[in-house]
Amino acid sequence: MTGLLEPRAIGRELPRRDGPAKVRGRATYAYETPVEHAAFAHPVQATVARGRVTGVDTSGAEALDGVLAVLTPFTAERLASTEDAELAVLQTDEVAFRGQIVGAVIAETSEIAREAADLVTVSYDEAPHDVELSAGRDDLYAPEKINPAFPTDTAQGDVAAAMAAAEVTVEQTYTTPMQHNNPMEPHASTALWADGHLTIWDSTQGVHHAREATCTVFGLDPVRVRVVCPYVGGGFGCKGNPHAGVVLAAMAARAVPGRPVKLALTRQQMFSLSGYRTPTIQRMQLAAGRDGRLDAIAIDVVEQTSRIKEFAEQTGTATRTMYAAPNRRTTHRLAALDVPVPSWMRAPGEAPGMFGPEVAMDELAQLLDIDPVELRIRNEPELDPLTGKPYSSRNLVACLREGAERFGWAGRDPRPGVRTEGGLLVGTGVAASIYPVNRMTASTATIRYEGSRYVVEIGAADLGTGTWTTLAQIAADALGVPVDDVEARIGDTDLPMASVAGGSSGMTTWGSAVVEAARAFHDKFGHAPGPGDEAHGDVGPPDDGHAMYAFGAQFAEARVDPDTGEIRVPRLLGVFAAGRIINPRLARSQFVGGMTMGLSMALHESGVLDPRFGHVVNHDLADYHVTACADVGDIQAHWVVEHDPYVNAMGSKGVGEIGIVGTAAAVSNAVHHATGVRVRDLPITLDAVLAGLGSRV
């Protein structure tokens, strides 16, 4: 070891270590796990939205050559725990939503399993179902908490009185639709029982999290379960919590003793079996003086959950801390419907929850004739409005100002619908973004010297973010050695405990454990370790004296065809304050990816639920539109220099989710500036724009 003489690894644009294996097809994903004599499983799904299974005719499937077993609610093994109704696969004859697993076929090939599943005939006692969300329902209720453990409602001062007395107010309702994660790699598992032990090669954002759920469901000691996941082909949150597929894979493997079983959900099945972002209805209220300073801000959210398992998206939490105002209110109300279970999707809470507030701020800026950037700066809080704590760092103003300069915001004509180029209406918009610094406590790292290199071991996940690379960079700096001398090993429950890759918490948490392990290693062995020397490090408690968030500002240019309403976004630019950047190349990829997904949220994504049958009808990538490379144009991500010593030893914050948060609002504001049409419902479709343009004629 050469101490501080080595060049710093953190801050270098190193290429991804897993990149060559992926582009050459050598990276092994869950479904591709090389196992001998594998069988294949395929689910049978409910074709009613609510009711009871009265019978299952498996004779047609069992007669098909190559079918090994057929599981039904009447023949499947009884699980040790059914407390989590989503994971209680085939444990009841009750049907809670269309698409629920009501059977499964295990066969010699995936093709036979799929054909046989179509031959299984299920009869039902169908009951009336309810799948329609509205703010006027009389059965809305307040959950005990919102994801993951925030208070459901908050209030300070008197919003109603402030609204009544204000010089200028905005009171509007904004909506976001059901959205689906759709990673390129579907949910997939390979499961094998051997000598009473279960091994699952699973596409998951957290191997230890998946093992914990599996042990609970099957009543197993953790030493009898191993979960392996070196690579994930995308997740965006939907692979953070285990879903029914991994339980079914394990059940199927136990039904054919001695044989591993592979299960991969189809794209269509993922729309009902892998979670989704709940639709939201957001009633926004802003009250301000003529100087633009807010006197009140409130968001009242209505969203849906499944009748069998509650998930309450924390849509209003960003409003609690974003801007200064003495009078504040946030509320969340749920409708329990006969729908699949919602779950995490990139920036749960903040992504939909900043749409309403940031469009409302744009509407307020227009009413006041104040520049939208300046309006946000005028409402910058000195302390966190929610807790009264100082911010560990808050550089939103720097993001807004640098973004405005880079984007060419100066000289912008504030009047909507007046700028045209080449027959197109042209406009620009801005929105701010926020994301909390999440630091989990349950993570441990081991550093071992193997004679020629240092090995860092932690059961972390790399769902495309660059964990293989950044952990090595953090360890190299903490040890004071060249980064090429450090190898990272991740993605296996045989490695030390790691928290789930979610909430942009990965590097904040795992990196902290690695730094602690490096410090312990240095204390024990100094600069002259011997082969086999190793040390461990745990994540310490987070700083409780500061409010910790990442911030950003997104700018968008929209061009709209006045005859067709067609929208194009040729430019997106974001500037972020996300602490110290571990690897600029990988961080830029995350920021750009987040903004691209935000554009997709703005213009394309919407799960269309047919109320007659209770299922999403556009349940594939042909009809569920997502942003592609051709939609993006010029997209840039920048960041301000920031080192936050309070969040962790590296001074870094998460970068995976902040990019999506304000983008949809920025695009919406740009479309309004281009056309003068205010669309308050996502996605912004050409028919909505045309209707507004027609009303202006």
Secondary structure, DSSP 8 states (H G I E B T S, - for coil): --GGGS---TT-----TTHHHHHTT----GGG---TT-EEEEEEE-SSSSEEEEEEE-HHHHTSTTEEEEE-TTTS---S--SSTTT-TTS-SEE-STT-EEEEEEESSHHHHHHHHHH-EEEEEE--------TT-TT-B--S-BTTTB-S-EEES-HHHHHHH-SEEEEEEEEE--B----SS-SEEEEEEETTEEEEEE--S-HHHHHHHHHHHHT--GGGEEEE-S--S--TTTTTS--HHHHHHHHHHHHSTT--EEEE--HHHHHHHS--B--EEEEEEEEE-TT--EEEEEEEEEEEEESSS-----TTTGGGTSS--SEEEEEEEEEEESS------SSTTHHHHTHHHHHHHHHHHHHHT--HHHHHHHT--SS-TTT---BS---HHHHHHHHHHHHT-TT---STT--EETTEEEEEEEEEEEEE----S--EEEEEE-SS-EEEE-----SSS-HHHHHHHHHHHHHTS-GGGEEEE-SBTTS-----S-TT-HHHHHHHHHHHHHHHHHHHHTT---TT-EEEEE------SSB-EEEEEEEEEEEE-TTT--EEEEEEEEEEE-BS-S-HHHHHHHHHHHHHHHHHHHHT----EETTTTEES--STTTS----HHHH-EEEEEE-----TTT-TT-B---SSHHHHTHHHHHHHHHHHHHS----BSS--HHHHHHHHHHH-
